[in-house]
């Protein structure tokens, strides 16, 4: 269903633009002032882009739910059949790079966001049993960070997702959806 919604949104957008005066020229690689103005200011276009971004987040969430269920099932099958075969890295939500994980651990301060009411000023990233945990300072809960790929993690609830794109510089990006995101910067390593 989520795939159909995003596909329909894209087709609706393309169909709507094909009726505009500048569309033919854009197919040849040109971009008129009218087209630029459309992309920057047209409220209908902005709604289509907003819908697309929300559907994209839903697909990400559903994909991660499927991934967790598939990994859990794989591990259960391995347990039931008593297999001692090595588990492939792709069948895990744990990053085994201890150097990378240790570089992520610390206390972080909110550096940048457009949604100040959504994010706490200070958060902690800890490491427990080889898995990163996220703990906001003002809350009494922790979230396990499940490994997605090289430097990206998601939570047990399948969002938000975290990108430690510069762990040596002590920053991570956290996002709950398209425009609900923040950058945190490490202020203390523990």
C-alpha angles and dihedrals in degrees: 000000000000090000091052092050094052092044091050091049092052093047091046089052094049092046092049092050094048089069094055121102095240096048098094092051090050090058087062091054098262126128121202127201087249091057093047090050090050093054093046102041115015108115094204091053091048090053091051091050090047091051091048091051092049092049089049090056090049091053090049090052094047091046091053092048089053091047093052092048091048093049092047090049092048091051092046092051090049089051094047094050091042094236118176093189117130113264113238116244089239089063095065143075092208124094109218095196098108093183091056092045093048090051089057095053116101148074116300133198125210107260106171139005142132090217104063093164091058099058134058118235094236131028135174130223113199134176120230124171091344094308130106118237127199118214124177111215096232097044132076097223140084128207124208113231109225117209115248104166142322097322105354127098135176131199133250087262088056093244150091100052127208128213116195092194095158109024093156088057089044103242136125134181119223124192134180095180142336100305101014103089143120143190119227126196125207114249098170135020116215 
